[in-house]
Amino acid sequence: MKRLIHNGTIINEGAIYKANILIENGYIVEIGKNIESSDCEIIDATGCYVIPGVIDDQVHFREPGLTHKGSIKEGSRAAAAGGVTSFMDVPNVKPATTTNELLKEKQKIAANDSIINYSFYLGATNDNIEEIKNIDPRSVCGLKLFMGSSTGNMLVDNPETLKEIFMNSPVLIAAHCEDTPTINANIAKYKEIYGEDIPVTLHDKIRSREACYKSSSLAASLAKEYGARLHILHLSSAEEVELLDKGNINEKKITGEVCVHHLFFNNSAYSTMGNFVRWNPAIKEESDRKALISAINNGIINVVATDHAPHTIEEKTGSYTKAAGGGPLVQHSLVMMLELAERGETIMQKVVETMCHAPAQLYNIDKRGFIRKGYKADICIFKKESWSVSKENILYKCGWSPLEGKTFTYKVVETIVNGATVYKNGSFNEEIKGELLQFAR
């Protein structure tokens, strides 16, 4: 069956233009204004924008072992409703994904349950260097390295192990960078003053810019010393931007990701939303938010993602020292970025570049991330239509969002994965399953 996306406004590779897209056997076979359509299923995109599907390079879908608050099936549905067509899931689950065998088990779960495309990071530990050396670069997105606090044995703080990892990883190293001793010292300082009742408004002073920069700069120095390919995740401070390579995206060795919450919120939100805007790393000053947006607009930070990390409401409440860090965002990341464009803080072409093109380029994803002839037909269609986030339209298993009550200007209406519609106007086609991402390495 051929499908024709008709009369939409395409945003792709820096341009905005009207054209039709012909899809056959899951691939884009033609792009143009005068495509014959007599034997096609017509997807009417009149009044809508058409972009490549969003690729989220950092999600916590919580499976296996933590499915009381999220799962691959639930996460992929919420992602599809947000225009996301591919995800990369991190390894801090139960058991942690620190062997290639456990990684294959997660791939099997996704093959059965995910309605969008998927890949999984292998997690680094202080003692799994042989597993790291045996990663399959064609089917594994990268190595997740926690150079900051994590669960289980995934905090890698042994200097010799770090050296081995940066010397030997056959894939991109995606690093969470926060210095644990600095964070622990800050917690101890504030416990002396407040006991267990530390105000959440101090979160960015505890998980501080100094903690972030100390760890990020160490990662960057190791990458430079050993020639490793480093991608620093969820940058949160102005200082860290200077650690990234500049220039042509395809030639960079040290790149960065920023998450939508670090672009959308600043630390004033702690006083009204408390633990529900508590992420690790912390949202920081308005000056940091503006610096991160500027770095996106200038092409220094290349990727925008979510670090989607659902917790139950019970896990998010309570005292500062007990409440979990993280929140669900994968359903709303695209409309958040489009809202920033509507405000004039960025432009739509940059949203598409950072959420669709750049993840495909930096991870070398095979034939995805662009609207190009011969590429997989992963496509998001959205339109300008005001709507508000509410309990009734939140799709997260955890049942809440830090965006409840917020009104957005743009709305996702249809998400196409490998040529098939998986989401349309609130309905899902769960007979369709995503594919394991392949990497041209």
N, C-alpha and C positions, 0 to 999 in steps of 0.2 A: 504494500500500500504506500502510495506517495502522499505526502502531506505538504500543503503550501501555506506558509504564514504570510498572509496577504495584507498589504496596505499598512504595515507598521512603520514606526520611526526607529531605525536601528541606531544604537550607540555602540561603536566598535572601533578600536584602534585610533582613538582620538577624533573621530568624525561622528557627526549626527546627520543622518540622511534617510529619505524614504526609499524603501525597497522591499521586495518579496524574497522569501527564502524557501527553496524547494528541498524537501527532506525525503530520502529514500533509503530503506534498510538501515536506519539509525544514523545516517550520515547526511551532512549538508552537501548537496550535489550542484546547486546553482543559487546565485544571489543576483537579483536584478529587478528592474521595473516591469519588464514585459515577458514574464514567464507564462507559458501555456498552462492552463489549469483544468482542462476538461476531465482528466482522469484522476484528479487529486481530491483528497479530503481538504477542505478549506478551513483554516484557522483565521478567523477575521480579527485582525489586530488594529482595526481602524481606531484612531484616537489613543493608541497605546504605544509605549516604548518597548523595544525588543533588544535584549542584551544577552551576552553569553551567560550561562548559569554561574552563580557565585561558587567559588571554591574556598571553603573554610579550612585553613591549615592548622587549626587547633581547637578540638572539641573534647569534652569529657562526657561520653555517652553512658558511662557507669557500668558497662557490662564487660565481663562477668563480675558477680559478687556484690554489687551495690545497686541492684535493680529496684530497690524500694524507692529510689529517687530518680531513676532514669534508665533507659535501655536503648539499644541500637534501633529497634523498631520504632519506638516513640520518638527518639531524637531525629531519625531520618524523616519522619512525617512532619515534625515541627520545622525542620530545615527546609523541606520541599515547599511548605506554606510560605516560607520567607524567600523563595527564589534560589535557594542553595541546591546545587546539583551534585556536588562532591564534597566529602569531608575527610579529614585526617584526624584520627582519634589517638589520644595519648595513653600511656601504659599504666598509670597509677590506679589500677583496679584490683580485685582480689580473685585469684592471685595476680600479682603484678606481671605485666607482659615483658618479662626479661629473658625469655628464651624464644628461639625461632619456632619451637613446637607450640608454645602458648600463642604465639602470634598467628600461626596457621589456624588454631582453634577459633580465634576471634574472626578471622576471615570467613570461616565456615558459618558462623552465626550471622554475619552480615550478608552472606550469599543467600541465606534463607529469609532474612528479616528486613533488610534495608531496601527502601524504594528509590534510593539515590546511590551514586557511586561512592566508593569507600577505599580508604587505605589506613594502615595502622603503623604507628611508630614502635620500634623496639626500644625498651627502656634500658638505660645504662645503670650499672651498679658498680660497686668497688671490686667486684670479682667475676664479671661475666665477659671479659675481653674476648674470649674465644667465640662466644655467641655473636658478639659485635662483628668480628672478622668474617663470620659466615653469613651475614645478611645478604639477601638477594636484592641487588640494586634495582632490578627491573620491576619488582612487585612491592617493595617496602619504601614508604615515603622518606623516612629518615630515622635518625637516632635521637631519642628524647633524653636530654641530659639535665638533671636537676642540680644546678649549682647553687641551691638554696633549699629551704625547708621542703620536705616532701613526706610521703607516707612510706612505711615499711623501710626497706633497705635501699631506697632509690636516691638518697642524698649522696652524691659523689663528692667527697672532700679530701680524698687521698691524692697528694700531688703526683705521685708516680702513676696512679691509675689515670688521672687526667691527662698526663703526658702520653700514656699508651693509647687512650681514646683519640686524642687529637692527631696522633701519628697514624692510627690504623683504621679509623672508621671509613668504610667504603661508600658511605652515603652522607648527605648533609647532616650536620649536627645542629639540632634545634634546642636551644638552651633556655631554661628558666634561670634567671640570674638575680639572686638576692643573697647577700652574705649572712649566713645564719648566726655567727657569733655577734655581729653588729645588732641584729634583730633581738637576740636573747639579752644582750646588755641593755637595750632600750626597754624591753619588757620589765627586766629587773628594776631599772630606775623608776619606772612609773608604778610598779607594784609597791615600792617603798612609800609612795605618796598616796596611792588610791587603794591598795590591796587588790582584791579580785574585781573591784568595780572601776576599772580603767574606762574612762569615757571613749566611745568609739570615735569621737572627734580627734583623737590622738593617733588614729590608725596610720596616717601618713608620716607621723613623727616616729612611730615604732618601726614600720616597714619603710624606712626612710630613703631619701634620694641617695644618701651616703651608702646604705646597704646595697642599693641597686647598682650604683656606679662601681663600687669596689668589686662586685662579682662580674658585672658586664665587662669591665676593663681587663680583668683577669682572663675571661674567655677570649676577648679580642687579642690579647697578647699571645695566648697559646695558639690561636688560629694562625696568627702571623708567623710565629716561630716554626710551626710544623706544616704550614701550607694547607691547613684544613679548610673545608667549606663550612662556615658558621652562619647560622641564622638566629639572631637574638629575639626571643619571643616577648610579647607584651611589654614593650618599652613604655615607660611611664614618666620619664623626666627629661628636661631639656638637655642636661649634661650628657646623657647617653647617646644622643644623636651624633655627637662628634666622633663616636667610635666607629661609625658605619662608613663603608666605602662609598665614594661618589662616582658618577660617570655612568657608562653604559651598563644597563641592568644585566646583560648577558656576560659581562666580564667581571662582575663583582664577586669577591670572595667572602666579605663580611656584610651581611644584610640584616635588616630589621623588620619586625612586625609590630604594629600597634593595634590594640583592640578597641572596638567601638566605644566601650565605656570610658576609656581614657580620653576619647575625643568628644564625648557627649556630656560628661559630668566633670565637675571639679570638686575639691574637698569641702565646699560649702554644703554639698548634699548630705554629708554625715549628720548635720544638725537636724535635718528633717526626715531622713530615711534610714539613719542608723546602720545596723548590720546589713540591711538589704542592699546597700551600695558598698559593702566591704568586699573588695577583691584583693588578691595577692598577685602582683604588686598593687599597692594602694593607688587610688586616684589622688592626684596631688594638686598643686596650685593652678589657678587659672592661667598663669604664665606658662606652666608646663603644657597645659592643654593647647594653648595657642602655638607653642613651639612645635608640638607634635603635628598639628595640622599644617603648619608652615613646611615642616620636613616632608610631609606627604605631597604637598603642592609643588615642592621643589625637586621631587624625585629622589630624595635621600632615604626616606622610609618608603619601602616598596609595597608592603602587604598590609591590608586591613583584615582582621579576623575577629573572633569572639572570645576565645577561651571559655566557651559555653560550659558552665560547671554547676549543674542543678544540685540543690540541697532541699530537704524538706523545710517547711516553715519552722518546725520544732528545732531543727539543726541550726537555723539562722537566728533564733532568738536566744535570750539569756545573756549572761555576762560576756564582756569582750573576750576574756581569755578562753571561753568555752564555745562561743559561736563560730560556725564554719565560715570560711572565706570562699567567695565565688557566687555566681548567679547564672540563671538561664538567659540566653540572648539570641540563640541561633534562628529563632522565628522572626526576629525583628532587626537584625543587623543591617540588612539592605535599606529598609525604610529609614533607619536612623541616619545612615550616611546620606541618603537622598534628602533628608531633612536639613542636614548641614549644607548641602548644595543649594537647597531652597533659600537658606538664610544668607547665602553668598560667601560662606566660609571655604567652600571648594566648588568644583564644577562636576557635572554629571560624568564627563569623560574621565575625570580622575577617579571617581567612584568605581567605574568599570575597570579602569586600569589596575587599581589596587586590590579589588575584590575578585576579579575574573582573570585578567591577563597575567599579572605579575606572579600569582601563585603557580600558574602553569609554567611560566618561564623559569622561575627560581628552582622549582622542584623537577623541572624537565618532564612534566606530564605529557604523555604522548597524545597528540591530536585533540586537545581540549583547551578551553579557556578563551577561545576566539570564535567569532562568526566568520569562518573561512571555508571555502570549498574543499572537501576531503576531510574535514574535521567532524568529530562526533557532534550530533545535534543535541547539545546540552544548552537549553535556552530558558530564559526567564522573560515573561511578559508582564509589564506593570502599567498602571495608568494613574493619572492625577485624580485622586478621589479622597476626600477627607474621611478619616475614620479614627476611632479611639481604641486603645488597648483596654480590655476589661476581662474580668474573671471568665466571662462566657466565651471569649474567643482566644484565650490562652490555651495552647496545645501541650504545654509542658506537663509531664507527669507530676512534678513537684507542686503544681497548681498555683504558682505565683510568678510575677514578673516585676522588676524594679521600674517598669514603664507603665504600670497600671494607672489609668486616668489620663495618660498623655495622648494627644491628638497628632496624627501624622498626615502629611500632605499627599503621599503616594501609597498605592496599595498594589500588592502582587495579585495578579488574577490567574496566571497559569504558569506552571513549571513543567518543562519538557526534559526528559532524561533519555539519552540515546534514541531520540526520535519519538518517544512515546510520552503522552501526557500523564504525569503522576499526580498532579494537583491542579484543580480548576475551581475557582470560586467557592472554596470551602469544602470541596469533595476530593477524595483520594482514590486512585486506582492502585490498590495494593496487590493486584495480580502482576504488576510490573516490578521487577527487581533491578537494582543497580548492578554495576560491574566493578570488579577489582581494578583500581587504577593501575595503569602501566606507565613506566618511566623510561624515557629514551636516554639511557645511560650505558 
